[in-house]
Amino acid sequence: MIEISELETFNWKAAIRGMRNPKKSWAKSDSKYKHLVSLGSNDLKLMQTLIKAGSDHRKFMRQIFISMDINAPLYWWKEFETYKVGTVANSESTMHMIHTEEIVSDMFSFDELDEDEVISSLENLRLKYIETKDKKYWRKLIQKLPSSFNQKRTISMNYENMINMYYARKNHKLTEWVEFCDYMINTIPYGYELMKCRPEIKIEI
């Protein structure tokens, strides 16, 4: 399970201005910036040309920023940690909040696990901790929390992160990665136009 919400992108105008600095071609820029960016044909063509030329030439991608909320299981977040450079995350605090509400199935991304047994065990530990305030129950609760536990994080990254994630993970065996990559290319502004112009690289996962 993965849920994505609160998507925002910003800094398009500065990124495009910087993209045109090398050849002083600012007068050819034809994008519009009101509530949402509307890329002009000149700017989009130059972007696609630079992307095809490689990471050294598509520096403008690092200046277009993305923010979103992602609710996903811990086993997916462990994979996401690969992309530490250029990304920032603020997460829900498991340490501070795990005992504050009833533990129910909606908090997990179970497939074929015996979820009733797992949830019952965790809820029992939570109640014992609330009743006794004995930290040994809290420690057991944290230690037994499965990697299928869902956690929300607010993520900031850039379009360069996005293109790297897409080509590395779009065929991943975790369905959460496939859904995430589909979201990036189909929902993020100009995701399809900017990512699909890069020659595809086959990566074995």
Summary of the structure (lengths in Angstrom):
residues: 205
radius of gyration: 21.3
end to end distance: 20.2
largest distance: 69.9
contacts: 548
relative contact order: 0.18
helix: 50%
strand: 18%
